[in-house]
């Protein structure tokens, strides 16, 4: 086992290695480099992140209310189609529109503005189960297993969440349990160096469960508040890697049956309804009990959050709303609904 920390007095060789590591870390997406490197950059808002989803939805809703209209079954059918084609999902869309019909009738709503306000309220109501209290201090260490498929931004998201914990005065430790991907350990160690977070690692090809075990033992001894275990990205069809996740779960559970306390799945909003299939498989395999939705700013599929909540009732801890290091926002149902379904522009 190795545990790394940021050295107090780096040598020229250390600096050279760090520069090399940063170069490799960000070389695959140079457009992200400057914002990702700036730990103090101004954060994007949920409204910023949902701009594509909002514009897509508003454009379609605006077409429904063009000219004169009647609040009849045909109009509500059109709204259903708009929601379904905006990646909100069939079941969630049907439920939203059914609730909206009832609201319109009860409140005697007769204009487009009232219907839009009603839709926004129903979206917020449907999303409220995803806004759940989160107390990571009830256990010490609070153990988080970070999971997801390849390319969803799992390691970077892990680092972003860790920074928020540190900003709140909590101590954090990383476990580099992605021993499958080349340079994965180095990437996490680079984040650890920049955030001054210790990283427990072994090396490429090591037993991921052994890394998790060593990290947990170290976190207990040190009294660390939060242990975040970064794992390899994997498809549900990769049975060996899914079994590896299950082994990590078992090893942690053998030390303490309550661990891991949180199995957080990182989902790329751009995958739309396919994310539900991913969540199904990971939930069955390792008991996913929370979600972080990333890359909302690059997608018009923000409605995915509604589908996830309607189907699973899981907490959505964070939303990735931009490329910057601080562009990770805690989920808020009312704020999300307001950003996704604002008022129509006056005609």
C-alpha positions in Angstrom: 0.0 0.0 0.0 1.2 3.5 -0.7 -0.3 6.7 0.7 0.6 9.9 -1.0 0.4 13.5 0.2 1.5 16.8 -1.4 5.1 17.3 -0.4 5.9 20.5 1.5 9.1 21.3 -0.3 9.0 19.8 -3.8 12.2 19.2 -5.7 12.8 20.1 -9.3 12.2 16.5 -10.2 8.9 16.5 -8.3 7.8 19.6 -10.2 8.7 18.0 -13.5 6.7 15.0 -12.6 3.7 17.1 -11.6 3.8 19.1 -14.8 4.0 15.9 -16.8 1.0 14.5 -14.8 -1.1 17.6 -15.4 -0.2 17.4 -19.1 -1.4 13.9 -19.4 -4.4 14.5 -17.2 -5.9 17.2 -19.4 -4.4 16.3 -22.8 -7.5 14.6 -24.0 -9.7 17.7 -23.7 -7.7 20.9 -24.0 -10.8 23.0 -24.0 -11.4 22.1 -20.3 -7.8 22.7 -19.2 -8.0 26.3 -18.0 -11.3 26.1 -16.2 -10.6 22.7 -14.7 -7.2 23.9 -13.3 -8.7 26.9 -11.6 -10.0 25.8 -8.2 -11.4 29.2 -7.5 -13.1 30.0 -10.8 -16.6 31.5 -10.6 -19.2 28.7 -10.5 -21.8 28.2 -13.2 -25.4 28.1 -12.0 -28.1 25.4 -12.6 -29.8 27.9 -14.9 -26.6 28.1 -17.0 -26.3 24.3 -17.1 -29.9 23.8 -18.2 -29.8 26.4 -21.0 -29.9 23.8 -23.8 -32.7 21.8 -22.1 -34.7 24.9 -21.3 -34.4 26.4 -24.8 -35.4 23.0 -26.3 -38.4 22.6 -24.0 -39.6 26.2 -24.3 -39.4 26.2 -28.0 -41.7 23.2 -28.2 -44.1 24.5 -25.5 -44.2 27.9 -27.3 -45.4 26.1 -30.4 -48.2 24.5 -28.5 -49.5 27.9 -27.3 -49.1 29.8 -30.6 -52.1 31.8 -31.6 -55.4 30.9 -30.1 -55.8 27.7 -28.2 -58.3 25.7 -26.1 -57.3 23.9 -22.8 -58.7 20.7 -24.1 -57.5 17.1 -24.4 -55.8 17.8 -27.7 -53.6 20.5 -26.0 -52.7 18.2 -23.1 -51.8 15.5 -25.6 -49.5 17.9 -27.4 -47.9 18.8 -24.0 -47.4 15.1 -23.3 -45.6 14.7 -26.7 -43.4 17.7 -25.9 -42.3 16.3 -22.6 -41.6 12.8 -23.9 -39.5 14.2 -26.8 -37.6 16.4 -24.3 -36.2 13.3 -22.6 -38.5 13.4 -19.6 -39.6 9.8 -20.3 -43.0 8.3 -21.0 -44.1 7.4 -17.5 -42.9 10.7 -16.0 -44.5 12.7 -18.8 -47.9 11.0 -18.5 -47.9 11.6 -14.7 -46.9 15.2 -15.1 -49.6 16.0 -17.6 -52.2 14.1 -15.6 -51.4 16.1 -12.5 -51.3 19.3 -14.6 -54.9 18.6 -15.9 -56.1 18.3 -12.4 -54.3 21.5 -11.3 -55.7 23.5 -14.3 -59.2 22.3 -13.5 -59.0 22.9 -9.7 -57.5 26.4 -10.1 -59.6 27.3 -13.1 -56.5 28.2 -15.1 -57.3 29.6 -18.5 -54.1 31.1 -20.0 -50.7 29.9 -21.1 -48.8 31.6 -18.3 -51.0 29.8 -15.7 -50.4 26.4 -17.5 -46.6 27.0 -17.6 -46.6 28.0 -13.9 -48.6 24.9 -13.1 -46.2 22.6 -15.1 -43.3 24.2 -13.2 -45.0 23.4 -9.9 -45.7 19.8 -10.9 -42.1 19.3 -12.0 -40.8 20.6 -8.6 -43.2 18.3 -6.8 -42.1 15.3 -8.8 -38.4 16.2 -8.1 -38.8 16.8 -4.4 -38.0 13.2 -3.4 -34.5 13.6 -5.1 -33.7 16.5 -2.6 -32.9 14.5 0.5 -31.0 15.5 3.6 -27.4 14.3 3.5 -25.4 14.1 6.7 -22.0 12.6 6.1 -21.0 13.2 9.7 -23.2 10.5 11.2 -20.4 7.9 10.5 -16.7 8.4 10.7 -15.4 7.6 8.2 -18.3 8.1 5.9 -17.5 5.7 3.1 -18.5 6.5 -0.5 -18.1 4.1 -3.4 -18.1 6.1 -6.7 -19.3 4.0 -9.7 -20.4 4.5 -13.3 -19.6 3.6 -16.9 -16.6 4.9 -18.8 -16.4 8.5 -19.8 -19.0 10.0 -17.4 -16.4 12.1 -15.5 -16.3 10.0 -12.4 -12.8 10.7 -11.2 -13.1 14.5 -11.8 -16.5 14.5 -10.1 -15.1 12.7 -7.2 -12.4 15.4 -6.8 -15.0 18.2 -7.2 -17.2 16.7 -4.4 -14.1 16.2 -2.2 -13.2 19.9 -2.6 -16.7 20.8 -1.3 -16.2 18.5 1.7 -12.9 20.2 2.4 -14.4 23.6 2.0 -16.8 22.6 4.8 -14.0 21.7 7.1 -14.1 17.9 6.6 -11.1 15.7 6.1 -11.1 13.5 3.0 -9.1 10.5 1.8 -9.1 9.0 -1.7 -8.8 5.3 -2.5 -7.4 4.7 -6.0 -9.4 1.5 -6.7 -9.5 2.0 -10.5 -6.6 -0.3 -11.1 -7.9 -1.2 -14.5 -7.4 2.0 -16.6 -3.9 3.0 -17.4 -2.9 6.2 -15.5 -6.1 6.2 -13.4 -4.1 6.1 -10.2 -1.9 8.9 -11.4 -4.9 11.0 -12.2 -6.4 10.6 -8.8 -3.0 11.3 -7.1 -2.7 14.5 -9.1 -6.1 15.6 -7.8 -5.0 14.6 -4.3 -1.8 16.7 -4.7 -3.8 19.8 -5.8 -6.4 19.4 -3.1 -4.0 18.3 -0.4 -5.9 15.0 0.1 -4.1 11.7 0.9 -4.4 9.0 -1.7 -4.2 5.3 -0.9 -3.0 3.4 -3.9 -1.2 0.2 -5.0 -0.7 0.2 -8.8 -2.0 -0.8 -12.1 -3.5 -4.3 -12.0 -3.7 -4.5 -8.2 -6.7 -6.0 -6.5 -9.2 -3.1 -6.2 -10.9 -4.6 -3.1 -7.5 -4.7 -1.4 -7.0 -1.0 -2.1 -10.4 -0.2 -0.7 -9.6 -2.4 2.4 -6.2 -0.6 3.0 -7.8 2.8 2.5 -10.6 2.1 5.0 -8.1 0.8 7.6 -6.0 4.0 7.2 -9.1 6.2 7.3 -10.2 4.6 10.6 -6.8 5.0 12.2 -6.5 8.7 11.1 -10.1 9.6 12.0 -10.9 10.8 8.5 -14.4 12.2 7.9 -15.0 10.9 4.4 -13.4 8.1 2.4 -14.1 8.3 -1.3 -13.3 5.2 -3.3 -12.8 5.8 -7.0 -13.5 2.7 -9.1 -12.9 1.7 -12.8 -15.5 2.8 -15.3 -17.3 -0.3 -16.6 -20.2 -1.5 -18.7 -22.7 -3.8 -17.1 -21.8 -6.4 -19.7 -18.2 -6.5 -18.3 -19.0 -9.3 -15.8 -15.4 -9.4 -14.4 -15.5 -5.7 -13.5 -19.0 -5.8 -12.1 -17.9 -8.7 -9.9 -14.9 -6.6 -8.8 -17.4 -3.9 -7.6 -19.3 -6.5 -5.7 -16.1 -7.8 -4.1 -15.3 -4.2 -2.9 -18.8 -4.1 -1.4 -18.2 -7.4 0.4 -14.8 -6.5 1.7 -16.1 -3.2 3.1 -19.1 -4.9 4.6 -17.0 -7.5 6.3 -15.2 -4.6 8.2 -18.5 -2.9 9.0 -21.9 -4.1 7.8 -23.1 -0.5 7.3 -20.4 0.2 4.7 -20.3 1.6 2.1 -22.7 4.2 3.4 -23.1 5.7 -0.1 -22.9 4.1 -3.5 -23.0 7.1 -5.8 -23.5 6.5 -9.5 -22.2 9.2 -11.8 -24.5 9.5 -14.9 -23.8 11.6 -18.0 -27.0 13.6 -18.9 -26.1 13.3 -22.5 -27.0 9.6 -22.6 -30.6 10.5 -21.9 -33.0 7.6 -21.2 -30.1 5.1 -21.7 -28.9 6.3 -18.3 -31.9 4.5 -16.7 -30.7 1.2 -18.1 -27.2 1.9 -16.6 -28.7 2.7 -13.3 -30.8 -0.5 -13.3 -27.8 -2.7 -13.7 -25.6 -0.9 -11.2 -28.4 -0.7 -8.6 -29.0 -4.5 -8.9 -25.2 -5.2 -8.7 -24.1 -2.9 -5.9 -27.1 -1.2 -4.4 -26.7 2.3 -5.8 -28.4 4.7 -3.4 -27.6 8.1 -4.9 -26.9 9.8 -8.2 -24.8 12.7 -9.5 -25.9 13.9 -12.9 -23.0 15.4 -15.0 -22.5 17.3 -18.2 -25.9 19.0 -18.2 -24.4 22.0 -19.9 -23.6 20.0 -23.0 -27.0 18.3 -23.4 -30.6 19.2 -24.0 -31.6 16.2 -21.9 -32.0 17.7 -18.4 -35.4 16.1 -18.2 -33.5 12.9 -17.3 -33.5 14.1 -13.7 -37.3 13.9 -13.7 -37.3 10.3 -15.1 -34.7 9.2 -12.5 -36.7 10.6 -9.6 -40.0 9.3 -10.9 -38.7 5.7 -11.3 -36.2 5.3 -8.4 -36.9 8.0 -5.8 -33.2 8.2 -5.2 -31.4 11.3 -4.0 -29.7 13.4 -6.7 -26.8 14.8 -4.8 -25.2 17.0 -7.4 -25.6 18.4 -10.9 -22.6 19.0 -13.1 -23.5 22.3 -14.9 -20.2 23.4 -16.5 -16.6 22.5 -17.3 -15.1 24.4 -14.3 -13.9 22.8 -11.1 -16.6 24.6 -9.1 -19.4 23.9 -11.5 -21.0 21.2 -9.4 -24.2 22.3 -7.7 -26.1 20.6 -4.9 -29.5 19.5 -6.2 -32.5 21.7 -5.4 -35.9 20.7 -6.7 -37.5 24.1 -6.9 -34.4 25.7 -8.4 -34.1 22.9 -11.0 -37.8 23.3 -12.0 -37.5 27.0 -12.3 -34.4 26.7 -14.5 -36.0 24.1 -16.7 -39.5 25.6 -17.0 -39.3 29.4 -16.8 -42.1 31.7 -18.0 -42.6 32.0 -21.7 -41.3 35.2 -23.3 -44.2 37.7 -24.0 -45.3 37.5 -27.6 
